[in-house]
Amino acid sequence: MTKVVSINERGTLTLPKDLRQRLGITASGQVVVEETDGGLLLRPGVTVPVEIYSAKRLAEFERNNDSALAGFKLKR
Protein backbone atom coordinates (compact mmCIF):
# COMPACT_ATOMS: atom_id res chain seq x y z
CA MET A 1 0.00 0.00 0.00
CA THR A 2 1.29 3.44 -0.89
CA LYS A 3 -0.12 6.64 0.58
CA VAL A 4 0.96 10.24 0.10
CA VAL A 5 1.07 12.18 3.36
CA SER A 6 1.59 15.94 3.64
CA ILE A 7 3.99 17.45 6.15
CA ASN A 8 3.18 20.84 7.70
CA GLU A 9 5.59 23.70 8.45
CA ARG A 10 6.41 22.20 11.87
CA GLY A 11 7.37 18.85 10.33
CA THR A 12 4.25 17.13 11.57
CA LEU A 13 2.62 14.50 9.41
CA THR A 14 -0.74 12.81 9.83
CA LEU A 15 -1.12 9.12 9.14
CA PRO A 16 -4.41 8.22 7.43
CA LYS A 17 -7.09 6.95 9.82
CA ASP A 18 -7.46 3.54 8.14
CA LEU A 19 -3.71 2.96 8.43
CA ARG A 20 -3.63 3.99 12.13
CA GLN A 21 -6.54 1.68 12.88
CA ARG A 22 -5.02 -1.26 11.03
CA LEU A 23 -1.69 -0.84 12.84
CA GLY A 24 -3.25 -0.13 16.25
CA ILE A 25 -1.70 3.33 16.53
CA THR A 26 -3.72 5.52 18.91
CA ALA A 27 -3.68 9.27 19.52
CA SER A 28 -1.34 8.79 22.48
CA GLY A 29 0.70 6.14 20.67
CA GLN A 30 4.19 6.29 19.28
CA VAL A 31 5.84 5.57 15.95
CA VAL A 32 9.46 4.50 15.52
CA VAL A 33 11.18 6.25 12.60
CA GLU A 34 14.25 4.51 11.22
CA GLU A 35 16.48 5.84 8.47
CA THR A 36 17.36 3.11 5.96
CA ASP A 37 19.18 3.02 2.63
CA GLY A 38 15.76 2.99 0.96
CA GLY A 39 14.36 5.96 2.90
CA LEU A 40 12.39 6.20 6.13
CA LEU A 41 10.81 3.19 7.81
CA LEU A 42 7.86 3.91 10.13
CA ARG A 43 6.76 1.26 12.64
CA PRO A 44 4.33 1.26 15.56
CA GLY A 45 6.31 1.74 18.75
CA VAL A 46 5.92 1.34 22.48
CA THR A 47 7.72 2.65 25.54
CA VAL A 48 8.07 0.37 28.53
CA PRO A 49 8.76 1.97 31.90
CA VAL A 50 11.76 0.59 33.79
CA GLU A 51 12.18 0.80 37.56
CA ILE A 52 15.67 0.84 39.06
CA TYR A 53 15.43 -0.84 42.45
CA SER A 54 17.07 0.74 45.47
CA ALA A 55 18.69 -1.37 48.19
CA LYS A 56 15.65 -0.64 50.38
CA ARG A 57 13.24 -1.90 47.67
CA LEU A 58 15.35 -5.05 47.11
CA ALA A 59 15.25 -5.76 50.86
CA GLU A 60 11.45 -5.41 50.75
CA PHE A 61 11.30 -8.02 47.96
CA GLU A 62 13.47 -10.37 50.05
CA ARG A 63 11.20 -9.98 53.09
CA ASN A 64 8.07 -10.59 51.00
CA ASN A 65 9.62 -13.65 49.35
CA ASP A 66 10.70 -15.09 52.71
CA SER A 67 7.23 -14.67 54.21
CA ALA A 68 5.46 -15.97 51.07
CA LEU A 69 7.65 -19.10 50.98
CA ALA A 70 7.62 -19.76 54.76
CA GLY A 71 4.99 -22.52 54.48
CA PHE A 72 6.91 -24.50 51.86
CA LYS A 73 9.70 -26.94 52.55
CA LEU A 74 12.42 -27.94 50.15
CA LYS A 75 12.27 -31.69 49.40
CA ARG A 76 15.64 -33.34 48.95
HTML snippet that shows the backbone in 3Dmol.js (N, CA, C, O; Angstrom):
<script src="https://3Dmol.org/build/3Dmol-min.js"></script>
<div id="view" style="width:600px;height:400px;position:relative"></div>
<script>
const pdb = `
ATOM      1  N   MET A   1       0.839  -1.178   0.000  1.00  0.00           N
ATOM      2  CA  MET A   1       0.000   0.000   0.000  1.00  0.00           C
ATOM      3  C   MET A   1       0.885   1.242   0.000  1.00  0.00           C
ATOM      4  O   MET A   1       1.852   1.323   0.757  1.00  0.00           O
ATOM      5  N   THR A   2       0.561   2.170  -0.819  1.00  0.00           N
ATOM      6  CA  THR A   2       1.288   3.435  -0.888  1.00  0.00           C
ATOM      7  C   THR A   2       0.313   4.570  -0.621  1.00  0.00           C
ATOM      8  O   THR A   2      -0.763   4.629  -1.216  1.00  0.00           O
ATOM      9  N   LYS A   3       0.692   5.460   0.267  1.00  0.00           N
ATOM     10  CA  LYS A   3      -0.123   6.639   0.582  1.00  0.00           C
ATOM     11  C   LYS A   3       0.776   7.853   0.518  1.00  0.00           C
ATOM     12  O   LYS A   3       1.954   7.772   0.866  1.00  0.00           O
ATOM     13  N   VAL A   4       0.245   8.964   0.084  1.00  0.00           N
ATOM     14  CA  VAL A   4       0.965  10.236   0.095  1.00  0.00           C
ATOM     15  C   VAL A   4       0.464  11.017   1.300  1.00  0.00           C
ATOM     16  O   VAL A   4      -0.739  11.206   1.479  1.00  0.00           O
ATOM     17  N   VAL A   5       1.416  11.471   2.132  1.00  0.00           N
ATOM     18  CA  VAL A   5       1.072  12.181   3.360  1.00  0.00           C
ATOM     19  C   VAL A   5       1.755  13.539   3.319  1.00  0.00           C
ATOM     20  O   VAL A   5       2.946  13.625   3.017  1.00  0.00           O
ATOM     21  N   SER A   6       1.022  14.589   3.617  1.00  0.00           N
ATOM     22  CA  SER A   6       1.586  15.943   3.641  1.00  0.00           C
ATOM     23  C   SER A   6       2.265  16.209   4.979  1.00  0.00           C
ATOM     24  O   SER A   6       1.870  15.666   6.010  1.00  0.00           O
ATOM     25  N   ILE A   7       3.285  17.047   4.945  1.00  0.00           N
ATOM     26  CA  ILE A   7       3.994  17.454   6.151  1.00  0.00           C
ATOM     27  C   ILE A   7       3.814  18.956   6.298  1.00  0.00           C
ATOM     28  O   ILE A   7       4.038  19.705   5.347  1.00  0.00           O
ATOM     29  N   ASN A   8       3.403  19.411   7.508  1.00  0.00           N
ATOM     30  CA  ASN A   8       3.179  20.845   7.698  1.00  0.00           C
ATOM     31  C   ASN A   8       4.489  21.567   8.005  1.00  0.00           C
ATOM     32  O   ASN A   8       5.554  20.951   8.036  1.00  0.00           O
ATOM     33  N   GLU A   9       4.402  22.879   8.232  1.00  0.00           N
ATOM     34  CA  GLU A   9       5.592  23.700   8.445  1.00  0.00           C
ATOM     35  C   GLU A   9       6.366  23.324   9.706  1.00  0.00           C
ATOM     36  O   GLU A   9       7.548  23.651   9.816  1.00  0.00           O
ATOM     37  N   ARG A  10       5.729  22.645  10.658  1.00  0.00           N
ATOM     38  CA  ARG A  10       6.412  22.200  11.872  1.00  0.00           C
ATOM     39  C   ARG A  10       7.023  20.815  11.707  1.00  0.00           C
ATOM     40  O   ARG A  10       7.662  20.313  12.631  1.00  0.00           O
ATOM     41  N   GLY A  11       6.839  20.189  10.552  1.00  0.00           N
ATOM     42  CA  GLY A  11       7.373  18.854  10.327  1.00  0.00           C
ATOM     43  C   GLY A  11       6.442  17.746  10.761  1.00  0.00           C
ATOM     44  O   GLY A  11       6.821  16.575  10.769  1.00  0.00           O
ATOM     45  N   THR A  12       5.228  18.110  11.120  1.00  0.00           N
ATOM     46  CA  THR A  12       4.254  17.129  11.571  1.00  0.00           C
ATOM     47  C   THR A  12       3.554  16.490  10.379  1.00  0.00           C
ATOM     48  O   THR A  12       3.173  17.168   9.424  1.00  0.00           O
ATOM     49  N   LEU A  13       3.392  15.173  10.455  1.00  0.00           N
ATOM     50  CA  LEU A  13       2.623  14.499   9.413  1.00  0.00           C
ATOM     51  C   LEU A  13       1.483  13.744  10.075  1.00  0.00           C
ATOM     52  O   LEU A  13       1.568  13.375  11.247  1.00  0.00           O
ATOM     53  N   THR A  14       0.426  13.520   9.327  1.00  0.00           N
ATOM     54  CA  THR A  14      -0.743  12.811   9.833  1.00  0.00           C
ATOM     55  C   THR A  14      -0.914  11.525   9.056  1.00  0.00           C
ATOM     56  O   THR A  14      -1.061  11.537   7.834  1.00  0.00           O
ATOM     57  N   LEU A  15      -0.895  10.414   9.777  1.00  0.00           N
ATOM     58  CA  LEU A  15      -1.123   9.123   9.139  1.00  0.00           C
ATOM     59  C   LEU A  15      -2.612   8.956   8.876  1.00  0.00           C
ATOM     60  O   LEU A  15      -3.422   9.318   9.729  1.00  0.00           O
ATOM     61  N   PRO A  16      -2.995   8.422   7.732  1.00  0.00           N
ATOM     62  CA  PRO A  16      -4.413   8.219   7.435  1.00  0.00           C
ATOM     63  C   PRO A  16      -5.087   7.333   8.490  1.00  0.00           C
ATOM     64  O   PRO A  16      -4.476   6.405   9.019  1.00  0.00           O
ATOM     65  N   LYS A  17      -6.341   7.634   8.781  1.00  0.00           N
ATOM     66  CA  LYS A  17      -7.088   6.946   9.824  1.00  0.00           C
ATOM     67  C   LYS A  17      -7.122   5.436   9.614  1.00  0.00           C
ATOM     68  O   LYS A  17      -6.920   4.680  10.565  1.00  0.00           O
ATOM     69  N   ASP A  18      -7.374   4.984   8.384  1.00  0.00           N
ATOM     70  CA  ASP A  18      -7.462   3.540   8.144  1.00  0.00           C
ATOM     71  C   ASP A  18      -6.126   2.851   8.435  1.00  0.00           C
ATOM     72  O   ASP A  18      -6.110   1.716   8.911  1.00  0.00           O
ATOM     73  N   LEU A  19      -5.023   3.514   8.158  1.00  0.00           N
ATOM     74  CA  LEU A  19      -3.706   2.960   8.435  1.00  0.00           C
ATOM     75  C   LEU A  19      -3.447   2.896   9.941  1.00  0.00           C
ATOM     76  O   LEU A  19      -2.954   1.887  10.445  1.00  0.00           O
ATOM     77  N   ARG A  20      -3.783   3.981  10.665  1.00  0.00           N
ATOM     78  CA  ARG A  20      -3.628   3.992  12.130  1.00  0.00           C
ATOM     79  C   ARG A  20      -4.450   2.887  12.770  1.00  0.00           C
ATOM     80  O   ARG A  20      -3.973   2.198  13.672  1.00  0.00           O
ATOM     81  N   GLN A  21      -5.676   2.716  12.314  1.00  0.00           N
ATOM     82  CA  GLN A  21      -6.541   1.682  12.877  1.00  0.00           C
ATOM     83  C   GLN A  21      -5.985   0.288  12.602  1.00  0.00           C
ATOM     84  O   GLN A  21      -5.966  -0.555  13.498  1.00  0.00           O
ATOM     85  N   ARG A  22      -5.544   0.041  11.402  1.00  0.00           N
ATOM     86  CA  ARG A  22      -5.019  -1.264  11.028  1.00  0.00           C
ATOM     87  C   ARG A  22      -3.764  -1.615  11.831  1.00  0.00           C
ATOM     88  O   ARG A  22      -3.558  -2.775  12.187  1.00  0.00           O
ATOM     89  N   LEU A  23      -2.929  -0.614  12.115  1.00  0.00           N
ATOM     90  CA  LEU A  23      -1.688  -0.840  12.843  1.00  0.00           C
ATOM     91  C   LEU A  23      -1.836  -0.685  14.356  1.00  0.00           C
ATOM     92  O   LEU A  23      -0.885  -0.927  15.099  1.00  0.00           O
ATOM     93  N   GLY A  24      -3.014  -0.285  14.812  1.00  0.00           N
ATOM     94  CA  GLY A  24      -3.247  -0.131  16.248  1.00  0.00           C
ATOM     95  C   GLY A  24      -2.559   1.080  16.848  1.00  0.00           C
ATOM     96  O   GLY A  24      -2.225   1.078  18.032  1.00  0.00           O
ATOM     97  N   ILE A  25      -2.343   2.110  16.052  1.00  0.00           N
ATOM     98  CA  ILE A  25      -1.703   3.334  16.531  1.00  0.00           C
ATOM     99  C   ILE A  25      -2.791   4.277  17.030  1.00  0.00           C
ATOM    100  O   ILE A  25      -3.680   4.666  16.273  1.00  0.00           O
ATOM    101  N   THR A  26      -2.716   4.644  18.310  1.00  0.00           N
ATOM    102  CA  THR A  26      -3.720   5.522  18.912  1.00  0.00           C
ATOM    103  C   THR A  26      -3.193   6.947  19.003  1.00  0.00           C
ATOM    104  O   THR A  26      -2.028   7.211  18.705  1.00  0.00           O
ATOM    105  N   ALA A  27      -4.056   7.853  19.413  1.00  0.00           N
ATOM    106  CA  ALA A  27      -3.684   9.271  19.515  1.00  0.00           C
ATOM    107  C   ALA A  27      -2.527   9.475  20.486  1.00  0.00           C
ATOM    108  O   ALA A  27      -1.716  10.381  20.292  1.00  0.00           O
ATOM    109  N   SER A  28      -2.439   8.653  21.522  1.00  0.00           N
ATOM    110  CA  SER A  28      -1.336   8.794  22.482  1.00  0.00           C
ATOM    111  C   SER A  28      -0.205   7.817  22.171  1.00  0.00           C
ATOM    112  O   SER A  28       0.736   7.685  22.954  1.00  0.00           O
ATOM    113  N   GLY A  29      -0.294   7.137  21.039  1.00  0.00           N
ATOM    114  CA  GLY A  29       0.700   6.137  20.670  1.00  0.00           C
ATOM    115  C   GLY A  29       1.987   6.746  20.145  1.00  0.00           C
ATOM    116  O   GLY A  29       2.143   7.965  20.070  1.00  0.00           O
ATOM    117  N   GLN A  30       2.902   5.858  19.786  1.00  0.00           N
ATOM    118  CA  GLN A  30       4.190   6.286  19.276  1.00  0.00           C
ATOM    119  C   GLN A  30       4.504   5.543  17.990  1.00  0.00           C
ATOM    120  O   GLN A  30       3.992   4.453  17.733  1.00  0.00           O
ATOM    121  N   VAL A  31       5.364   6.167  17.188  1.00  0.00           N
ATOM    122  CA  VAL A  31       5.835   5.566  15.951  1.00  0.00           C
ATOM    123  C   VAL A  31       7.357   5.632  15.967  1.00  0.00           C
ATOM    124  O   VAL A  31       7.931   6.674  16.284  1.00  0.00           O
ATOM    125  N   VAL A  32       8.005   4.533  15.630  1.00  0.00           N
ATOM    126  CA  VAL A  32       9.461   4.495  15.521  1.00  0.00           C
ATOM    127  C   VAL A  32       9.816   4.866  14.082  1.00  0.00           C
ATOM    128  O   VAL A  32       9.280   4.290  13.135  1.00  0.00           O
ATOM    129  N   VAL A  33      10.720   5.829  13.925  1.00  0.00           N
ATOM    130  CA  VAL A  33      11.181   6.255  12.602  1.00  0.00           C
ATOM    131  C   VAL A  33      12.629   5.815  12.471  1.00  0.00           C
ATOM    132  O   VAL A  33      13.480   6.189  13.278  1.00  0.00           O
ATOM    133  N   GLU A  34      12.900   5.016  11.446  1.00  0.00           N
ATOM    134  CA  GLU A  34      14.254   4.508  11.222  1.00  0.00           C
ATOM    135  C   GLU A  34      14.713   4.916   9.830  1.00  0.00           C
ATOM    136  O   GLU A  34      14.003   4.720   8.844  1.00  0.00           O
ATOM    137  N   GLU A  35      15.903   5.481   9.766  1.00  0.00           N
ATOM    138  CA  GLU A  35      16.475   5.843   8.467  1.00  0.00           C
ATOM    139  C   GLU A  35      17.143   4.606   7.876  1.00  0.00           C
ATOM    140  O   GLU A  35      17.979   3.979   8.527  1.00  0.00           O
ATOM    141  N   THR A  36      16.779   4.255   6.648  1.00  0.00           N
ATOM    142  CA  THR A  36      17.365   3.109   5.962  1.00  0.00           C
ATOM    143  C   THR A  36      17.949   3.579   4.635  1.00  0.00           C
ATOM    144  O   THR A  36      17.778   4.733   4.241  1.00  0.00           O
ATOM    145  N   ASP A  37      18.639   2.672   3.953  1.00  0.00           N
ATOM    146  CA  ASP A  37      19.180   3.016   2.634  1.00  0.00           C
ATOM    147  C   ASP A  37      18.062   3.356   1.649  1.00  0.00           C
ATOM    148  O   ASP A  37      18.264   4.137   0.718  1.00  0.00           O
ATOM    149  N   GLY A  38      16.882   2.766   1.857  1.00  0.00           N
ATOM    150  CA  GLY A  38      15.761   2.993   0.958  1.00  0.00           C
ATOM    151  C   GLY A  38      14.895   4.181   1.326  1.00  0.00           C
ATOM    152  O   GLY A  38      13.975   4.520   0.582  1.00  0.00           O
ATOM    153  N   GLY A  39      15.167   4.828   2.464  1.00  0.00           N
ATOM    154  CA  GLY A  39      14.355   5.964   2.899  1.00  0.00           C
ATOM    155  C   GLY A  39      14.037   5.863   4.376  1.00  0.00           C
ATOM    156  O   GLY A  39      14.873   5.439   5.174  1.00  0.00           O
ATOM    157  N   LEU A  40      12.825   6.254   4.739  1.00  0.00           N
ATOM    158  CA  LEU A  40      12.391   6.195   6.132  1.00  0.00           C
ATOM    159  C   LEU A  40      11.461   5.005   6.335  1.00  0.00           C
ATOM    160  O   LEU A  40      10.586   4.734   5.512  1.00  0.00           O
ATOM    161  N   LEU A  41      11.665   4.302   7.439  1.00  0.00           N
ATOM    162  CA  LEU A  41      10.812   3.189   7.811  1.00  0.00           C
ATOM    163  C   LEU A  41      10.047   3.603   9.058  1.00  0.00           C
ATOM    164  O   LEU A  41      10.654   3.946  10.073  1.00  0.00           O
ATOM    165  N   LEU A  42       8.720   3.575   8.992  1.00  0.00           N
ATOM    166  CA  LEU A  42       7.862   3.913  10.129  1.00  0.00           C
ATOM    167  C   LEU A  42       7.259   2.629  10.665  1.00  0.00           C
ATOM    168  O   LEU A  42       6.723   1.821   9.907  1.00  0.00           O
ATOM    169  N   ARG A  43       7.348   2.441  11.990  1.00  0.00           N
ATOM    170  CA  ARG A  43       6.758   1.261  12.638  1.00  0.00           C
ATOM    171  C   ARG A  43       6.039   1.697  13.892  1.00  0.00           C
ATOM    172  O   ARG A  43       6.439   2.669  14.533  1.00  0.00           O
ATOM    173  N   PRO A  44       4.958   0.975  14.258  1.00  0.00           N
ATOM    174  CA  PRO A  44       4.334   1.256  15.556  1.00  0.00           C
ATOM    175  C   PRO A  44       5.362   1.027  16.653  1.00  0.00           C
ATOM    176  O   PRO A  44       6.161   0.094  16.575  1.00  0.00           O
ATOM    177  N   GLY A  45       5.345   1.864  17.661  1.00  0.00           N
ATOM    178  CA  GLY A  45       6.313   1.742  18.752  1.00  0.00           C
ATOM    179  C   GLY A  45       5.646   1.717  20.102  1.00  0.00           C
ATOM    180  O   GLY A  45       4.455   1.998  20.229  1.00  0.00           O
ATOM    181  N   VAL A  46       6.419   1.379  21.106  1.00  0.00           N
ATOM    182  CA  VAL A  46       5.918   1.344  22.476  1.00  0.00           C
ATOM    183  C   VAL A  46       7.070   1.687  23.412  1.00  0.00           C
ATOM    184  O   VAL A  46       8.222   1.346  23.143  1.00  0.00           O
ATOM    185  N   THR A  47       6.755   2.358  24.501  1.00  0.00           N
ATOM    186  CA  THR A  47       7.723   2.654  25.538  1.00  0.00           C
ATOM    187  C   THR A  47       7.345   1.865  26.779  1.00  0.00           C
ATOM    188  O   THR A  47       6.195   1.890  27.217  1.00  0.00           O
ATOM    189  N   VAL A  48       8.311   1.174  27.335  1.00  0.00           N
ATOM    190  CA  VAL A  48       8.065   0.366  28.529  1.00  0.00           C
ATOM    191  C   VAL A  48       8.804   1.021  29.692  1.00  0.00           C
ATOM    192  O   VAL A  48      10.016   1.225  29.618  1.00  0.00           O
ATOM    193  N   PRO A  49       8.086   1.352  30.767  1.00  0.00           N
ATOM    194  CA  PRO A  49       8.763   1.968  31.905  1.00  0.00           C
ATOM    195  C   PRO A  49       9.679   0.954  32.601  1.00  0.00           C
ATOM    196  O   PRO A  49       9.361  -0.232  32.687  1.00  0.00           O
ATOM    197  N   VAL A  50      10.800   1.437  33.087  1.00  0.00           N
ATOM    198  CA  VAL A  50      11.759   0.594  33.792  1.00  0.00           C
ATOM    199  C   VAL A  50      11.980   1.191  35.178  1.00  0.00           C
ATOM    200  O   VAL A  50      12.188   2.396  35.319  1.00  0.00           O
ATOM    201  N   GLU A  51      11.933   0.337  36.197  1.00  0.00           N
ATOM    202  CA  GLU A  51      12.180   0.799  37.560  1.00  0.00           C
ATOM    203  C   GLU A  51      13.555   0.305  37.989  1.00  0.00           C
ATOM    204  O   GLU A  51      13.860  -0.880  37.860  1.00  0.00           O
ATOM    205  N   ILE A  52      14.378   1.205  38.496  1.00  0.00           N
ATOM    206  CA  ILE A  52      15.675   0.843  39.059  1.00  0.00           C
ATOM    207  C   ILE A  52      15.446   0.672  40.556  1.00  0.00           C
ATOM    208  O   ILE A  52      15.031   1.606  41.243  1.00  0.00           O
ATOM    209  N   TYR A  53      15.722  -0.537  41.054  1.00  0.00           N
ATOM    210  CA  TYR A  53      15.427  -0.840  42.451  1.00  0.00           C
ATOM    211  C   TYR A  53      16.541  -0.360  43.380  1.00  0.00           C
ATOM    212  O   TYR A  53      17.724  -0.599  43.138  1.00  0.00           O
ATOM    213  N   SER A  54      16.133   0.316  44.437  1.00  0.00           N
ATOM    214  CA  SER A  54      17.069   0.742  45.471  1.00  0.00           C
ATOM    215  C   SER A  54      17.348  -0.443  46.391  1.00  0.00           C
ATOM    216  O   SER A  54      16.644  -1.452  46.343  1.00  0.00           O
ATOM    217  N   ALA A  55      18.369  -0.319  47.223  1.00  0.00           N
ATOM    218  CA  ALA A  55      18.686  -1.375  48.191  1.00  0.00           C
ATOM    219  C   ALA A  55      17.503  -1.606  49.128  1.00  0.00           C
ATOM    220  O   ALA A  55      17.222  -2.742  49.511  1.00  0.00           O
ATOM    221  N   LYS A  56      16.816  -0.537  49.492  1.00  0.00           N
ATOM    222  CA  LYS A  56      15.645  -0.645  50.379  1.00  0.00           C
ATOM    223  C   LYS A  56      14.533  -1.448  49.699  1.00  0.00           C
ATOM    224  O   LYS A  56      13.902  -2.294  50.333  1.00  0.00           O
ATOM    225  N   ARG A  57      14.294  -1.188  48.421  1.00  0.00           N
ATOM    226  CA  ARG A  57      13.245  -1.898  47.666  1.00  0.00           C
ATOM    227  C   ARG A  57      13.610  -3.376  47.494  1.00  0.00           C
ATOM    228  O   ARG A  57      12.741  -4.243  47.592  1.00  0.00           O
ATOM    229  N   LEU A  58      14.897  -3.668  47.237  1.00  0.00           N
ATOM    230  CA  LEU A  58      15.346  -5.054  47.111  1.00  0.00           C
ATOM    231  C   LEU A  58      15.161  -5.809  48.422  1.00  0.00           C
ATOM    232  O   LEU A  58      14.772  -6.977  48.422  1.00  0.00           O
ATOM    233  N   ALA A  59      15.443  -5.138  49.544  1.00  0.00           N
ATOM    234  CA  ALA A  59      15.246  -5.761  50.862  1.00  0.00           C
ATOM    235  C   ALA A  59      13.762  -6.058  51.086  1.00  0.00           C
ATOM    236  O   ALA A  59      13.421  -7.086  51.671  1.00  0.00           O
ATOM    237  N   GLU A  60      12.894  -5.183  50.634  1.00  0.00           N
ATOM    238  CA  GLU A  60      11.448  -5.407  50.747  1.00  0.00           C
ATOM    239  C   GLU A  60      11.047  -6.652  49.956  1.00  0.00           C
ATOM    240  O   GLU A  60      10.256  -7.460  50.443  1.00  0.00           O
ATOM    241  N   PHE A  61      11.576  -6.817  48.750  1.00  0.00           N
ATOM    242  CA  PHE A  61      11.299  -8.018  47.957  1.00  0.00           C
ATOM    243  C   PHE A  61      11.745  -9.272  48.704  1.00  0.00           C
ATOM    244  O   PHE A  61      11.020 -10.265  48.750  1.00  0.00           O
ATOM    245  N   GLU A  62      12.944  -9.221  49.290  1.00  0.00           N
ATOM    246  CA  GLU A  62      13.470 -10.367  50.047  1.00  0.00           C
ATOM    247  C   GLU A  62      12.540 -10.738  51.196  1.00  0.00           C
ATOM    248  O   GLU A  62      12.221 -11.911  51.390  1.00  0.00           O
ATOM    249  N   ARG A  63      12.104  -9.729  51.960  1.00  0.00           N
ATOM    250  CA  ARG A  63      11.197  -9.984  53.087  1.00  0.00           C
ATOM    251  C   ARG A  63       9.901 -10.613  52.602  1.00  0.00           C
ATOM    252  O   ARG A  63       9.419 -11.583  53.187  1.00  0.00           O
ATOM    253  N   ASN A  64       9.332 -10.058  51.527  1.00  0.00           N
ATOM    254  CA  ASN A  64       8.073 -10.587  50.997  1.00  0.00           C
ATOM    255  C   ASN A  64       8.242 -12.006  50.488  1.00  0.00           C
ATOM    256  O   ASN A  64       7.360 -12.841  50.685  1.00  0.00           O
ATOM    257  N   ASN A  65       9.366 -12.293  49.832  1.00  0.00           N
ATOM    258  CA  ASN A  65       9.623 -13.653  49.353  1.00  0.00           C
ATOM    259  C   ASN A  65       9.755 -14.617  50.523  1.00  0.00           C
ATOM    260  O   ASN A  65       9.186 -15.708  50.499  1.00  0.00           O
ATOM    261  N   ASP A  66      10.509 -14.217  51.553  1.00  0.00           N
ATOM    262  CA  ASP A  66      10.699 -15.086  52.713  1.00  0.00           C
ATOM    263  C   ASP A  66       9.373 -15.421  53.378  1.00  0.00           C
ATOM    264  O   ASP A  66       9.123 -16.574  53.727  1.00  0.00           O
ATOM    265  N   SER A  67       8.519 -14.411  53.555  1.00  0.00           N
ATOM    266  CA  SER A  67       7.232 -14.668  54.206  1.00  0.00           C
ATOM    267  C   SER A  67       6.301 -15.469  53.299  1.00  0.00           C
ATOM    268  O   SER A  67       5.543 -16.305  53.791  1.00  0.00           O
ATOM    269  N   ALA A  68       6.338 -15.235  52.002  1.00  0.00           N
ATOM    270  CA  ALA A  68       5.457 -15.972  51.068  1.00  0.00           C
ATOM    271  C   ALA A  68       5.868 -17.441  50.973  1.00  0.00           C
ATOM    272  O   ALA A  68       5.018 -18.306  50.763  1.00  0.00           O
ATOM    273  N   LEU A  69       7.160 -17.732  51.124  1.00  0.00           N
ATOM    274  CA  LEU A  69       7.646 -19.096  50.982  1.00  0.00           C
ATOM    275  C   LEU A  69       7.781 -19.835  52.309  1.00  0.00           C
ATOM    276  O   LEU A  69       8.202 -20.992  52.327  1.00  0.00           O
ATOM    277  N   ALA A  70       7.429 -19.183  53.428  1.00  0.00           N
ATOM    278  CA  ALA A  70       7.623 -19.758  54.759  1.00  0.00           C
ATOM    279  C   ALA A  70       6.898 -21.099  54.934  1.00  0.00           C
ATOM    280  O   ALA A  70       7.398 -21.963  55.654  1.00  0.00           O
ATOM    281  N   GLY A  71       5.759 -21.294  54.311  1.00  0.00           N
ATOM    282  CA  GLY A  71       4.989 -22.516  54.484  1.00  0.00           C
ATOM    283  C   GLY A  71       5.455 -23.669  53.611  1.00  0.00           C
ATOM    284  O   GLY A  71       4.907 -24.767  53.712  1.00  0.00           O
ATOM    285  N   PHE A  72       6.431 -23.461  52.771  1.00  0.00           N
ATOM    286  CA  PHE A  72       6.912 -24.504  51.864  1.00  0.00           C
ATOM    287  C   PHE A  72       8.257 -25.042  52.344  1.00  0.00           C
ATOM    288  O   PHE A  72       9.102 -24.296  52.839  1.00  0.00           O
ATOM    289  N   LYS A  73       8.431 -26.329  52.191  1.00  0.00           N
ATOM    290  CA  LYS A  73       9.703 -26.944  52.554  1.00  0.00           C
ATOM    291  C   LYS A  73      10.357 -27.498  51.317  1.00  0.00           C
ATOM    292  O   LYS A  73       9.679 -28.007  50.425  1.00  0.00           O
ATOM    293  N   LEU A  74      11.653 -27.406  51.253  1.00  0.00           N
ATOM    294  CA  LEU A  74      12.416 -27.941  50.150  1.00  0.00           C
ATOM    295  C   LEU A  74      12.572 -29.444  50.326  1.00  0.00           C
ATOM    296  O   LEU A  74      13.087 -29.890  51.351  1.00  0.00           O
ATOM    297  N   LYS A  75      12.140 -30.231  49.350  1.00  0.00           N
ATOM    298  CA  LYS A  75      12.273 -31.687  49.404  1.00  0.00           C
ATOM    299  C   LYS A  75      13.588 -32.084  48.771  1.00  0.00           C
ATOM    300  O   LYS A  75      13.913 -31.663  47.660  1.00  0.00           O
ATOM    301  N   ARG A  76      14.339 -32.899  49.489  1.00  0.00           N
ATOM    302  CA  ARG A  76      15.637 -33.340  48.953  1.00  0.00           C
ATOM    303  C   ARG A  76      15.651 -34.835  48.792  1.00  0.00           C
ATOM    304  O   ARG A  76      16.654 -35.399  48.355  1.00  0.00           O
TER     305      ARG A  76
END
`;
const viewer = $3Dmol.createViewer("view");
viewer.addModel(pdb, "pdb");
viewer.setStyle({}, {cartoon: {color: "spectrum"}});
viewer.zoomTo();
viewer.render();
</script>
